[in-house]
Amino acid sequence: MKLWSGRFTADLNEIAELFNDSLPFDRRMYRQDIAGSIAHCTMLGKCGIIAQDEAETICAALKNILGDIDSGKIDISGAEDIHSFVENTLVSRVGDVGKKLHTARSRNDQVATDIRLYLRDCIDEQTDLLKTLVSAIADKAEKEKSTAMPAYTHMQKAQPTTLGHYLLAYANMFLRDAERLKDCRKRVNVLPLGSGACASTTFPIDREYTAKLLGFDGVTQNSLDGVSDRDFAVEYLSCAVQAMLHLSRINEEFVYWSGEEFGFLVLPDEFSTGSSIMPQKKNPDVNELLRGKCGRVVGDLMGMITVMKGLPLAYNKDMQEDKEPLFDAATTLSLSLKVFTAFINAVDFNREKMNNAAAGGYSCATECADYLAAKGLPFRAAHEVTGKIVLYCIQNGKTLQSLTVKEYKKFSPLFDDDILQAVLPQNAINRRNVIGGCASEEIDRQLKTLRNELKII
């Protein structure tokens, strides 16, 4: 039975009904819908809007319906949306008293409440998943804090760093993703129920009591706003996109690190696939999928923004299109975080190749310039002298580490025997013992700070 059938003399066109129905996707919110209905009914009984025994009957039946859905005793079908399904099932079990459940509410504020409850659950789960990922990366970074590797700018070798330093860069990104979700939760966790269709209700409801029952921090302050805006959903999707962007970036690097040209990363068999035609192949499919699924969530955000961009107040049927992007993004982000955490725990690195690569590309040229600057030569002049040294090395097939002190002195009398130690990658790394640097002692400090921040999210 349609909840709105009284006004109409003809059934909805079959194709129009298929087009209109949202049950195939909003059925996943059955727990939230029933929880909201129980709280609403409890409030109706407390306020004397319906009899207390009626409220108790309805709430008991709703709990039984929840149990039957969870156990598979009943299938969610035969209604236009999850709200209609729950109410129709309730009426079939308790009779006309079940029709009192919808007193003082509309499907408009009901669905807005369901979405907020659903997103709150997603945020709590994904915040925990992000914290678990950050911990896994931190543990790997601690293990690799002395593994030298080149840092890159413009995809060219830039300066020596460590794998631990590199991994902690992403750990900090994912930590901020968790913080963003936690902050977003504040704006999600506000109850719109009681806003009615658009102009609230004439019944003496207690919205704060309903909010307390459902664990909301407060209630929306304007009924038009309560049912018509989805800024909290757009914000959630923005947070999800940012987390997926970080997943995409690190997996982009892992993809080419796994190739023979780099050889920095050893792909775990359990996270790799082969080729149907090339027997030798071991492909980073999981990493590529993590990279690719970012575009999917970006599309979810763009879809939500496009739906909302031109809607007048208050509710419009366009807003039925708010759910599928949310559901898709939430599912994608959760699964992506789980699989990448498992990958991080399993992956290993080729330390020998990384250490050897750290000295390549004249990555210690800045050390040479800093050496001269510390001796009193203005840095711009030191930069120019070092550039000439690098050119000399290129022309003569040498490295900064293979030059003799005599060769260095040809470019500046300020060079002394200690220049040979200054341009060694590991020494260059160890001297970077400032906040944010890559020295082993500084990595220990970063790890401690990161783990302390994890405790307060």
matplotlib code that plots the C-alpha trace (Angstrom):
import matplotlib.pyplot as plt

x = [0.0, 1.2, 1.5, -0.1, -2.7, -5.8, -5.6, -5.4, -7.9, -5.4, -2.4, 1.0, 2.1, 4.2, 7.3, 6.8, 6.6, 9.9, 11.4, 10.1, 10.9, 14.0, 13.7, 16.4, 19.0, 17.6, 16.8, 20.3, 19.0, 16.5, 18.3, 18.4, 14.8, 13.6, 15.8, 14.4, 10.9, 11.3, 12.7, 9.9, 7.2, 8.7, 8.6, 5.0, 4.0, 6.0, 4.3, 0.8, 0.3, -0.5, -1.4, 1.5, 0.3, 0.0, 3.6, 4.8, 3.0, 4.4, 8.0, 7.9, 6.6, 9.4, 12.0, 10.6, 10.6, 14.3, 15.1, 13.2, 15.1, 18.4, 17.7, 16.4, 12.9, 11.4, 12.7, 12.6, 10.5, 7.1, 7.2, 8.4, 11.0, 12.3, 10.1, 6.9, 8.2, 8.7, 5.4, 3.4, 5.0, 4.2, 0.5, 0.2, 1.4, -0.4, -3.3, -4.5, -2.5, 0.6, -0.8, -0.3, 3.5, 3.6, 1.9, 3.9, 6.4, 6.9, 8.9, 10.9, 12.3, 12.3, 14.6, 16.8, 17.2, 17.9, 20.7, 22.3, 22.1, 23.6, 26.4, 27.2, 27.7, 29.9, 32.0, 32.6, 33.6, 35.9, 37.5, 38.5, 39.7, 41.8, 43.4, 44.2, 45.8, 47.8, 49.1, 50.0, 51.9, 53.6, 54.8, 56.2, 57.9, 59.5, 61.0, 62.2, 63.4, 67.1, 66.3, 67.8, 66.0, 65.8, 63.1, 61.7, 60.5, 59.2, 59.7, 63.5, 65.8, 66.0, 67.6, 68.3, 65.6, 64.4, 61.6, 60.4, 60.2, 58.3, 55.8, 55.2, 54.2, 51.3, 50.6, 50.1, 47.8, 45.6, 45.6, 44.2, 41.6, 40.4, 40.4, 38.3, 35.7, 35.5, 34.9, 32.3, 30.5, 29.6, 27.4, 26.0, 25.0, 22.1, 18.5, 16.1, 13.1, 10.3, 10.8, 7.8, 7.4, 8.7, 6.9, 7.3, 4.1, 1.2, 1.7, 3.5, 6.5, 9.8, 12.5, 15.3, 14.1, 14.1, 17.6, 18.8, 17.3, 19.1, 22.4, 22.3, 24.1, 21.2, 18.3, 18.1, 16.9, 14.8, 12.4, 13.0, 16.7, 16.2, 14.5, 16.0, 19.7, 22.4, 25.4, 26.4, 26.3, 28.4, 30.9, 31.1, 31.7, 34.4, 36.1, 35.8, 37.3, 40.2, 40.9, 40.6, 43.0, 45.6, 45.0, 45.4, 48.6, 50.5, 49.3, 50.3, 53.8, 53.6, 52.6, 55.8, 57.9, 56.9, 58.2, 61.6, 62.8, 62.5, 62.3, 61.8, 58.7, 58.2, 54.6, 53.0, 51.5, 48.2, 47.7, 48.8, 47.5, 49.0, 48.4, 46.2, 48.9, 52.2, 53.3, 56.0, 53.7, 53.0, 50.6, 49.8, 46.1, 45.0, 47.1, 45.8, 42.2, 42.8, 44.0, 41.1, 38.4, 39.3, 37.7, 34.5, 34.2, 35.1, 32.1, 29.9, 30.8, 30.2, 26.8, 25.6, 26.7, 25.0, 21.7, 21.7, 23.0, 19.7, 17.0, 14.6, 13.4, 12.2, 12.2, 12.3, 12.1, 15.5, 16.9, 16.1, 19.3, 21.3, 21.5, 23.2, 26.3, 26.5, 26.1, 28.6, 31.2, 30.8, 31.1, 34.1, 36.0, 35.5, 36.6, 39.6, 40.8, 40.5, 42.4, 45.1, 45.8, 46.1, 48.5, 50.6, 50.9, 52.0, 54.3, 58.1, 60.7, 64.0, 66.3, 69.4, 67.9, 66.6, 69.9, 71.8, 69.3, 69.6, 73.1, 72.0, 71.0, 73.5, 71.0, 73.6, 74.3, 72.5, 74.8, 77.7, 76.1, 75.2, 78.8, 80.2, 77.5, 78.5, 82.0, 80.8, 80.2, 76.8, 74.3, 73.6, 77.3, 77.6, 74.7, 76.5, 79.8, 77.9, 76.2, 79.5, 80.7, 77.7, 78.3, 82.0, 80.8, 78.4, 81.0, 83.6, 81.4, 81.9, 79.7, 79.9, 81.1, 83.9, 85.5, 88.7, 89.3, 91.8, 89.0, 86.7, 89.3, 89.5, 86.1, 86.6, 89.4, 86.8, 86.6, 88.5, 88.8, 85.4, 83.5, 83.8, 81.8, 79.3, 78.1, 77.4, 73.6, 73.4, 75.3, 73.1, 70.1, 71.4, 72.1, 68.5, 67.6, 65.0, 61.3, 59.9, 63.3, 64.4, 67.1, 66.5, 66.1, 63.6, 61.6, 61.3, 59.9, 57.4, 56.3, 55.7, 53.7, 51.7, 50.8, 49.8, 47.5, 45.9, 44.8, 42.8, 40.9]
y = [0.0, 3.5, 5.8, 8.6, 6.6, 8.4, 11.4, 9.2, 7.3, 5.4, 3.4, 4.7, 3.7, 0.6, 2.2, 5.4, 3.2, 1.4, 4.9, 6.2, 3.4, 3.6, 0.3, -1.5, 0.8, 2.5, -0.9, -0.9, 1.8, -0.5, -0.5, 3.3, 3.6, 1.3, 2.9, 6.3, 5.0, 3.5, 6.8, 8.8, 6.5, 6.5, 10.3, 10.2, 8.1, 10.2, 13.4, 11.8, 12.3, 8.6, 6.3, 4.8, 1.2, 1.9, 3.2, 0.1, -2.1, -0.3, -0.3, -4.0, -4.8, -2.7, -4.5, -7.8, -6.6, -5.7, -9.1, -10.9, -8.8, -9.5, -13.2, -13.4, -14.4, -11.6, -10.2, -6.5, -6.2, -5.0, -1.4, 1.9, 2.6, 1.3, 3.6, 2.3, -1.3, -0.9, 0.9, -1.6, -4.5, -2.9, -2.4, -6.0, -7.2, -4.8, -3.5, 0.1, 1.1, 0.8, 3.6, 6.0, 5.7, 8.4, 11.0, 14.3, 13.3, 13.2, 10.9, 14.1, 14.5, 10.7, 10.1, 13.0, 11.3, 7.9, 9.3, 11.1, 7.9, 5.9, 8.4, 8.5, 4.8, 5.0, 7.8, 5.9, 2.8, 4.7, 6.7, 3.5, 2.0, 5.1, 4.9, 1.2, 2.1, 4.9, 2.5, -0.1, 2.5, 3.8, 0.3, -0.2, 3.2, 2.4, -0.8, 1.2, 4.4, 3.7, 2.4, 5.1, 6.0, 9.0, 11.6, 12.9, 16.2, 16.4, 12.6, 13.2, 12.2, 15.1, 14.4, 11.4, 10.4, 7.2, 4.9, 5.5, 9.2, 8.6, 6.3, 8.8, 11.4, 9.3, 8.3, 12.0, 12.4, 9.5, 10.9, 14.2, 12.2, 10.7, 14.1, 15.5, 12.7, 13.2, 16.9, 16.2, 14.0, 17.1, 18.5, 15.0, 14.4, 16.9, 15.6, 16.8, 14.7, 16.9, 19.2, 17.5, 17.9, 21.4, 23.5, 21.3, 20.0, 21.2, 18.3, 19.1, 16.9, 16.9, 16.9, 17.2, 14.0, 12.1, 13.4, 12.1, 8.7, 8.5, 9.9, 13.1, 16.2, 18.5, 19.3, 21.3, 24.9, 25.5, 23.0, 24.1, 23.6, 20.3, 18.6, 20.3, 20.5, 17.8, 19.9, 17.4, 14.7, 16.8, 17.3, 13.6, 12.9, 15.5, 13.8, 10.4, 11.8, 13.2, 9.9, 8.1, 10.7, 9.8, 6.1, 6.8, 8.7, 6.1, 3.3, 5.1, 5.2, 1.5, 0.5, 1.9, 0.9, -2.7, -2.5, -3.8, -0.2, 0.7, -2.6, -0.9, -3.0, -6.7, -7.5, -10.0, -12.9, -12.6, -9.1, -9.7, -11.3, -12.8, -12.5, -14.7, -14.7, -13.8, -16.4, -14.2, -11.4, -10.4, -7.5, -4.9, -5.2, -4.4, -1.2, -0.2, -0.8, 1.4, 4.1, 3.6, 3.6, 7.1, 8.3, 6.5, 8.4, 11.7, 10.9, 10.3, 13.7, 15.4, 13.6, 14.8, 18.4, 18.4, 17.1, 19.8, 22.8, 24.2, 22.9, 25.4, 25.0, 22.6, 18.9, 17.9, 14.4, 15.0, 14.4, 10.7, 10.7, 11.6, 8.0, 6.0, 8.2, 8.1, 4.4, 3.8, 6.1, 4.7, 1.1, 1.9, 3.8, 1.1, -1.7, 0.3, 1.1, -2.6, -4.0, -1.4, -1.9, -5.6, -4.8, -2.6, -5.3, -7.8, -5.8, -5.8, -3.6, -4.1, -2.3, -2.8, -1.2, 1.7, 2.3, 2.2, 4.5, 7.1, 8.2, 8.4, 11.4, 13.6, 13.7, 15.0, 18.1, 20.2, 18.8, 20.2, 23.6, 23.6, 22.6, 25.7, 28.0, 26.8, 27.8, 31.4, 31.4, 32.9, 30.2, 31.5, 31.4, 28.0, 26.8, 27.9, 26.3, 23.0, 23.2, 23.3, 20.3, 18.3, 19.3, 18.2, 14.8, 14.3, 15.1, 12.8, 9.9, 10.6, 10.9, 13.3, 10.4, 9.4, 12.8, 13.4, 16.3, 17.6, 17.7, 19.5, 22.1, 23.0, 24.5, 26.2, 26.4, 26.1, 22.3, 20.1, 16.4, 16.3, 17.0, 13.3, 12.5, 15.3, 13.9, 10.4, 9.8, 8.3, 11.2, 13.7, 11.9, 11.9, 15.7, 16.4, 16.3, 19.1, 18.9, 17.3, 15.9, 12.4, 11.7, 8.5, 10.4, 12.7, 9.8, 8.5, 11.8, 11.9, 8.4, 9.3, 12.4, 10.5, 7.8, 10.3, 12.0, 8.7, 8.3, 11.5, 11.1]
z = [0.0, -0.9, 2.1, -0.1, -2.1, -0.6, -3.0, -6.2, -8.3, -10.5, -9.8, -10.7, -14.2, -14.1, -15.7, -13.6, -10.5, -11.4, -12.0, -8.7, -6.3, -4.2, -2.2, -4.3, -2.8, 0.3, 1.8, 3.4, 5.8, 7.5, 10.8, 10.9, 9.8, 12.5, 15.2, 14.2, 14.3, 17.7, 19.1, 17.4, 18.8, 22.3, 22.2, 21.0, 24.0, 26.5, 25.2, 25.3, 21.6, 21.4, 24.3, 26.2, 25.6, 21.9, 21.8, 23.6, 21.2, 18.2, 19.6, 20.4, 16.9, 15.3, 17.3, 16.2, 12.6, 13.0, 14.3, 11.5, 8.9, 10.5, 10.7, 7.1, 8.2, 6.1, 2.8, 2.1, -0.9, -2.2, -1.3, -2.9, -0.2, 3.1, 5.1, 3.4, 3.8, 7.6, 8.1, 6.0, 7.8, 11.1, 10.2, 8.9, 12.4, 14.8, 12.8, 12.7, 15.8, 13.6, 11.5, 14.4, 14.1, 11.4, 13.6, 13.7, 11.1, 7.3, 5.1, 4.3, 7.9, 8.3, 5.4, 6.4, 9.8, 8.3, 6.2, 9.1, 11.2, 8.3, 7.8, 11.5, 11.5, 8.4, 9.9, 13.1, 11.2, 8.7, 11.4, 13.1, 9.8, 9.1, 12.6, 12.0, 8.7, 10.3, 13.0, 10.3, 8.3, 11.5, 12.4, 8.9, 9.1, 12.4, 10.9, 7.8, 9.5, 8.5, 4.9, 2.6, -0.6, -2.9, -2.4, -5.7, -7.1, -10.6, -10.7, -10.6, -7.8, -5.4, -2.0, 0.1, 2.6, 4.2, 3.6, 7.1, 6.4, 3.2, 4.9, 7.7, 5.1, 4.2, 7.8, 8.5, 5.5, 6.6, 10.2, 8.8, 6.9, 10.2, 11.8, 9.0, 9.3, 13.1, 12.5, 9.8, 12.3, 14.4, 11.5, 10.6, 14.2, 14.3, 14.3, 11.6, 12.8, 13.8, 10.8, 9.2, 5.4, 5.5, 8.2, 11.3, 13.1, 15.2, 17.7, 21.0, 20.2, 22.2, 19.6, 22.2, 23.8, 20.4, 19.8, 23.1, 22.4, 19.1, 20.4, 18.4, 19.8, 19.0, 16.7, 13.5, 14.2, 11.1, 9.6, 6.0, 6.4, 8.2, 5.4, 2.3, 2.7, 2.2, 3.0, 5.6, 2.9, 0.5, 3.3, 4.0, 0.4, 0.3, 3.2, 1.5, -1.7, 0.2, 1.8, -1.6, -3.1, -0.6, -1.2, -5.0, -4.6, -2.5, -4.7, -7.8, -6.4, -5.3, -8.8, -10.4, -7.4, -8.1, -11.7, -12.7, -13.5, -9.8, -8.0, -4.7, -3.7, -3.4, -4.3, -2.0, -3.9, -2.1, -3.4, -7.0, -10.1, -13.3, -17.0, -19.1, -21.9, -20.3, -17.8, -16.2, -15.2, -11.6, -11.7, -8.9, -9.6, -6.1, -6.1, -9.5, -8.4, -5.3, -7.6, -10.0, -7.4, -6.4, -9.6, -8.6, -5.3, -7.0, -9.3, -6.3, -5.0, -8.3, -8.6, -5.2, -5.9, -9.3, -7.7, -5.1, -7.0, -8.3, -5.8, -4.3, -0.7, 0.6, -0.3, -4.0, -5.4, -7.0, -3.5, -3.8, -5.9, -2.8, -1.5, -4.2, -4.3, -0.5, -0.3, -3.1, -1.6, 1.8, 0.6, -1.6, 1.1, 3.7, 1.5, 0.1, 3.6, 4.7, 1.7, 1.8, 5.5, 4.8, 1.9, 4.1, 6.7, 4.0, 1.7, 1.8, 0.2, -1.6, 0.8, -1.2, -4.3, -2.3, -0.5, -3.8, -5.5, -2.7, -4.0, -7.6, -9.6, -7.7, -4.8, -2.4, -4.4, -1.9, 0.8, -1.2, -1.5, 2.2, 3.0, 1.2, 2.7, 6.2, 5.4, 4.7, 1.0, 0.2, -0.7, -4.2, -4.9, -3.3, -5.5, -8.6, -7.7, -6.9, -10.3, -12.0, -9.9, -11.1, -14.7, -14.3, -12.9, -15.8, -18.4, -16.7, -15.7, -12.0, -8.9, -6.0, -3.8, -6.3, -6.6, -4.8, -2.4, -5.0, -7.6, -5.2, -4.5, -8.2, -7.7, -4.3, -1.8, 1.0, 0.4, 2.8, 3.6, 5.3, 2.1, 1.3, 4.4, 3.8, 0.4, 1.7, 1.6, 5.1, 6.6, 4.7, 6.2, 9.7, 9.6, 8.9, 12.6, 12.6, 13.1, 10.0, 8.9, 8.1, 10.7, 12.6, 15.9, 14.3, 12.9, 16.4, 17.5, 14.6, 15.5, 19.1, 18.1, 15.6, 18.0, 20.6, 18.2, 17.3, 20.9, 20.9, 17.7]

ax = plt.figure().add_subplot(projection="3d")
ax.plot(x, y, z, "-o")
ax.set_aspect("equal")
plt.show()
